Amino acid sequence: MRADTGAKEPYFWNPRTHEFLGRTASSWGLILLFYLVFYIFLGGMFILTMYVMLLTLDDYKPTYQDRLATPGMMIRPRSEAMEILYNPQDTESWDRYTEALDIFLAPYNNSVQVQNNDDCLPDNYFIQEDSGEVRNNPKRSCQFNRTSLDACSGIIDRTYGYQTGQPCVLIKLNRVIGMLPGKDGQSPYVTCGAKKEDADAIGELAFYPPNGTFNLMYFPYYGKKAQVNYSQPLVAVKFLNISVNTDVNVECKINSNTLTTGGERDKFAGRVSFKLRITSSNN
């Protein structure tokens, strides 16, 4: 029997046994081989899972669509605080609003719409079904001409009423693929009003197109890839005699015989709120 000298074997590298960190080269080789095979297997499983999932997806239409029953609404011009504050006598205070509207409405110029989109039959859905596996793409879109916004088109009045204290605000519905927002030929329409405490300050309103309607011919929407030239319909509201030097909290909502507003999942579904204040040194 060999006497125990009490000397410890080197751990990092043992020149006698040729062990590195307590293992021989063959032992390290087997461990590395195991983990190599293990991670290749995991990577293969991940790639296979992603491949099978991608086979279920449609390039033009969501396979699964977990959305609100009623789409949200947005205004133009917009700010992060959803406030429109300006002084008609101070051009710099409202010039950014009119510039934003000019940029936003450029694709709605009549010349652009005539070139890209169809003159559709109003008050009817523009249905464009596929023929089995044959795609009816790209799908056509209906014209929404800027001139239909009348006094809020920026053509009659280049300042959109901001210079005269009668500002225009544009309203749009968020896009939802396949949504049918009305039935029996009744188009959804927008109404606006002030919050209860500001009811006397909002004054008279004018809507463009007439009655503030989103005509049915702009629905259903088939998606950005299938309907490349789609022009989202707009409604403009013009504040004709709103009180000056007063914060007016405005709420606009969609009215439809198929959509509901303020659902349990989102109380702001189908409506939008913003603050409008016109400051005047003449009052």
Secondary structure as GFF3:
##gff-version 3
##sequence-region A 1 283
A	DSSP	beta_strand	13	14	.	.	.	ID=ss1
A	DSSP	beta_strand	19	20	.	.	.	ID=ss2
A	DSSP	alpha_helix	25	55	.	.	.	ID=ss3
A	DSSP	beta_strand	73	76	.	.	.	ID=ss4
A	DSSP	beta_strand	83	86	.	.	.	ID=ss5
A	DSSP	alpha_helix	91	105	.	.	.	ID=ss6
A	DSSP	three_ten_helix	106	108	.	.	.	ID=ss7
A	DSSP	alpha_helix	110	116	.	.	.	ID=ss8
A	DSSP	three_ten_helix	146	152	.	.	.	ID=ss9
A	DSSP	beta_strand	168	173	.	.	.	ID=ss10
A	DSSP	beta_strand	189	194	.	.	.	ID=ss11
A	DSSP	three_ten_helix	196	198	.	.	.	ID=ss12
A	DSSP	beta_strand	205	208	.	.	.	ID=ss13
A	DSSP	three_ten_helix	210	212	.	.	.	ID=ss14
A	DSSP	three_ten_helix	216	218	.	.	.	ID=ss15
A	DSSP	beta_strand	235	239	.	.	.	ID=ss16
A	DSSP	beta_strand	248	255	.	.	.	ID=ss17
A	DSSP	beta_strand	271	278	.	.	.	ID=ss18
###
